[in-house]
Amino acid sequence: MCVTTITIIIAITNNYATGSVTGSSYVGGLVGYAYTEMSGTLTLTNNYATGDVSGQTDVGGLVGYVWPEYVSK
């Protein structure tokens, strides 16, 4: 038997977005959808978005949706 573990690490650092974003779902000013698996991490450091963000579901000014839904700080 072969067991493989994959850890997904997403690091987004020193970025910005200034335009408006419009969509239906998974809409974010910088990231629409981030999938990190159960053992993965998403780290956002020194980022910002200044435009209008609009949509119907899973909408956020910086990130629209993160899975799994755990956020610290």
C-alpha positions in Angstrom: 0.0 0.0 0.0 1.2 3.5 -0.9 0.1 6.4 1.2 0.7 9.9 -0.1 0.1 13.1 1.8 -0.1 16.4 -0.1 -0.1 19.7 1.8 -1.2 22.7 -0.1 0.3 26.0 1.0 -0.9 29.2 -0.6 1.0 32.4 0.3 -0.1 35.7 -1.1 2.1 38.6 -0.1 2.4 42.3 -1.0 -0.4 42.5 -3.6 -3.2 44.9 -4.3 -6.2 45.2 -6.6 -7.9 48.5 -7.6 -10.6 47.6 -10.1 -14.2 46.7 -9.6 -15.2 43.0 -9.7 -18.6 41.7 -10.5 -19.7 38.1 -10.7 -22.3 35.6 -9.5 -20.4 33.4 -6.9 -16.9 33.1 -5.5 -16.2 36.8 -6.1 -13.3 38.6 -4.3 -11.4 41.8 -4.7 -8.1 39.8 -4.8 -9.0 36.1 -4.6 -12.3 34.5 -5.7 -11.9 31.0 -4.4 -9.0 29.5 -2.4 -9.0 25.7 -1.8 -6.4 24.6 0.7 -7.4 21.0 1.6 -7.7 20.0 5.2 -4.0 20.1 6.0 -3.2 23.2 3.9 -2.9 26.8 4.7 -3.7 30.1 3.1 -1.7 33.1 4.3 -2.5 36.6 3.2 0.1 39.2 4.2 0.2 42.9 3.4 -2.6 42.8 0.7 -5.5 45.0 0.0 -8.3 45.7 -2.6 -10.0 49.1 -3.1 -12.6 48.5 -5.8 -16.2 47.6 -5.4 -17.0 43.9 -5.2 -20.4 42.6 -6.0 -22.0 39.2 -6.5 -24.8 36.9 -5.2 -23.0 34.2 -3.1 -19.6 33.9 -1.5 -18.6 37.5 -2.0 -15.8 39.2 -0.1 -13.8 42.5 -0.3 -10.5 40.6 -0.3 -11.4 36.9 -0.6 -14.7 35.5 -1.8 -14.5 31.9 -0.4 -11.9 29.8 1.4 -12.2 26.0 1.9 -12.0 24.7 4.5 -13.7 27.6 6.3 -11.2 28.3 9.0 -9.7 31.7 9.4 -7.4 33.0 12.1 -6.7 36.7 12.7 
